[in-house]
Amino acid sequence: MIVLDANAGIPMYEQVYEAVKVHIEQGLFRPGERLPSIRSMAAQLGVSKITVEQAYLQLATEGYIQAHKKAPYEVLEIVQPLGGDCDTMMQNHPTWNMSCEGSLSPVKSPILYNFATGAMDPEGFDFKRWKRFIGYALRDTKRLMTYGQLEGEPELRSALNQYLQQARGVRATVDRILVTSGTLNSLQMIVSLLQRQGKSKVALDRQSPSFAKAVWKDYGFSVLELDMRSPGRIHTLQKAQIDVVYCMPSHGDSMGRIMTIQERMELLRWAQHKEAYIIEDDYDSELRYYGKPVLSLQGMDRNDCVIYMGTPSKVLPPSIRLSYLVLPITLYKDFHSHRKDYGQSASVLEQLAWAMYMNAGEWNKQIRRLRKHYLEKSKYFTSLLRRYLGDTYEVVAPEGGVYAGVRLRYVDGEQLALRALASACDVKVLDTVDTDMVEVLLSFSGIPTCELERAVQVLAKAWKGL
């Protein structure tokens, strides 16, 4: 029997819909059975015919019932998914959380202290200043009613061109700069362009972002992971017949090392000889604490084989989904000839705001503020690691970026990660194949300064005894 509640605060047609659906799912209305007519059901429930009609139409749309001309609705059979009911599914998959009302999802302990993310420090950005430039951009209503230029808004590309030449020594023109909606979008565009060039084998720096390997494989590339600072890297590239290298020359490894001038020149010579491409991911080069940032690899390139990729996500909040590319001439021409295949997904509003932010000098001020803040925070963080981890662990203070390095001998890296997760901490363990040394990168940027000591204490306790 269907009972409705006029005081439930739920529209009456929804109550009718839910009640009939439950009756069907529980077998009270059987497949092939005819439901009461709209007029009859309305009279039984004391509601209008429109209310019942709305409920029946929704049920028909979802496939619970089927309309027949000049005849009452027929109940359809609902085939149960393979595996049985929810209780059976839970028994067979104890590591999954499932509700009959919702979706299947893995049970995960909440992460309280995320040492694995390089997300921007919540203490490091003045939203009031950014809001002012968003306000300026909102005045250009005509521009905001469009999808924007495929290559990116000209104001931003011009500002980026000036900045990259001055700060990173990038050899570029406004025409060769493309604005995208994030590193993933940039990488997908690059892979598509390289695929049309006949490239098929890529070597990834082992510190590459986790999604990079999946993107290359999705496009059918053969993927090799290696340490781009290892002595035998060029021989490995030659032996594997690699034709694309994805690297981060200015990003320090677990020991704080960046790619030296000798290593950069050697890599450029290899690319020239092989007619290969190098993708330079320069995502946190602005955050060098001491002296000027090292010249970009692209700025040293005289053979136009380096694809330069950058993002403001370490200086501006990552929710501002913007990135940029500087393409070699050959790839830019290919992009231009196929430009209609690439939609612009970057927000016009955010592009205009960032361009104004840069032209007003706020970008450079923000970089200087962050360098000072991260320098002080990195010193505090590494002092905490040394105090609570003890002499067994080698702790390396960073010279830039937001990661400190930790090294430990004769320990299983997976065990380090699992123990950390069991204590609600997430860490980034680097590949340790063919070595007895485990290397871990620990980020301090996503954890507020006031919580850092407690976070390190929890991690140290998780690793105690290893």
FENGIWO-V476720 format. One line per field, one symbol per residue. phi: phi as a letter, one per 20 degrees, with the letter a starting at -180 (. if undefined). psi: psi as a letter, one per 40 degrees, with the letter a starting at -180 (. if undefined). burial: b if it has 16 or more other ideal C-beta (glycine too) atoms within 10 Angstrom, else e. A space follows every 10 residues. Layout:
phi: ???
psi: ???
burial: ???
This chain:
phi: .ecdcfdfmd gfffffgfff ffgffenfde gnfefgfgff ffffemcfff ffffffffff feneccecfl bffdfefdff fgonefffff ffcfeddccf ecdebffcff eeceeeeegf ffedbeffff gffffffffe ffffedenfg fofgffffff gfffffecmf ebcgfeeddc dpffffffff ffffffenfb ccddffefgf ffgfffffen fedcdbefdf gefffffffe lfcbcdbcge efefdmedff fffffffffg fffelddddd edfcffeefd megfgffffe fddlddeecb befeddgffe ecbbcceggg ffffgffdgf edfedfffgf ffffffgffe nfffffffff gfffffffff fffffffeen ffeeddffea mcddeccbel cffffgffff ffdmddcdee gcfmbededc ddedfedggf dfffffffff ffefnf
psi: hhhiheeeeh iddddddddd dddddeedhi heihiiiddd ddddefiidd dddddddddd deedihiihf iiihhihhhi iieaaddddd ddgeeihhhd eaihiihhii hdhgedifii heeehgdddd dddddddedg dddeeieiid eihddddddd dddddddefh hiiddehhhi fidddddddd dddddeeeie hihhheeiid edddddddee ihhhhiheei dfddddddde fiehhhigde hiaeeehihi dddddddddd dddefiihhh hfdfddfhdh aiiihiddee heefehhhhi ieeediheeg giiiihiidd dddddddfde ehihehhddd ddddddddde eddddddddd dddddddddd ddddddddda edhhhhhiei aehiihihif ihdddddddd ddffihihhi hfhfiehhhh hhiedehide eddddddddd ddehe.
burial: eeeeeeeeee ebbebbbebb bebbeeeebe eeeebbebee bbeebebeee bbbbbbebbe eeebbeeeee ebbbbeeeee eeeeeeeeee eeeeeeeeee eeeeeeeeee eebbbbebbb beebbeeeeb eebbeebeee eebeeeebbe bbbebbbebb bebbeebbbb bbeeebbbbb bbbbbbbbbb bebbeeeebb bbbbbbbbbe ebbebbeebe bebbbbbbbe eebeeebeee ebbbbbbbbb bbbbeeebbe eebbeebbeb beebebbbbb bbbbbbbbbe eebbbbbbbb beebbbbbbb bbbbbbbbeb bbbbbbbbee bbebbeeeee ebebebbbbb bbbbbbbbee ebbeebbeeb bebbbebbee bbebbbebbe eebbbbbbbb bbbbbbbbee bebeebbebb eebbbbbbbb ebeeeeebbb bbbbbbbeee ebeebbebbb ebbeee
